[in-house]
Amino acid sequence: MTMTPRALFFDFGGVIAESPFVALRRYEQAHALPSDFLRQTNAINPDTNAWARFERGDISLEAFDQAFLAETRARGHAVRGRDLVPLLATPVRPGMLRVLDALKVHFFLACLTNNLPVGHGAGMSHDETHAASVEAAMARFRFVLESSRAGVRKPEPAFYLKACDMAGVAPAEVVFLDDLGINLKPARALGMQTIKVENEEGGIDAALTALGDITKLDLVGIYRSA
C-alpha cells in the first residue's frame, strides 16, 4: 500500500513553470545546431561539466561562459554559455499556483531547483520578465532549496537528503515531482515516491492525476479551473 506522504517536493522549471528545454530547442533551430545538441553537451561529464559547476555556484558567469564555449566548440559548434542563461526564464503555469494553494493546506511543500547564480531572489536564473509570478510561486513553499546556494545539485543524493533534513521528514514520507528522469532516479533510490512530469501535450495532466491519486484531491480540476 502506498504511504500517504507528509511532504511534497517540486522541481521548478518543467513542473511549476514551463520547461526551458522548449526555448533551448528554439535556440538550436535558430542557430542551425543539431537537435538536442545542448542537452547532449550537458550529458558529457554531467557532474563536472560547465553547467554542473555553474549550478553548484562553483564558477562565475564569466567562467561558465568560457567553459561552455570550449565544451561546445570541441563538439563542433561554438555556443556562448551566457547566451543561454536568458532562455531559462520561463513563465509560471498559472494553474500550478492554484494546485499549490490546495496542497499546502494538507502537506509540507518545498521546491528543489537546480538554478544558476544570476538574477534575483529564489529561482535566481529568472529575470524581471517573470519575477512577479516566480515570487508568487515561491511564496507557496515552506522553503526553496537552490543548487547555486546550497553547493550541491540534483541528481546528487546529498541534495535530496538536505531537503529532507530541512523538512524534518524521511525520504519515504516524500513525493517528488521532476521533469527529468535522471533527477528522479536517486530520489526513488532513497525511498521517495516519484512522479515524472512529461514536457509534452497532456504531461502536466498525467502528473497531476498521479499526484491526485496519492493526495486524494482533484488536482487536474483545480489546475484547469478559471
Summary of the structure (lengths in Angstrom):
residues: 226
radius of gyration: 17.3
end to end distance: 34.4
largest distance: 51.1
contacts: 739
relative contact order: 0.18
helix: 50%
strand: 12%
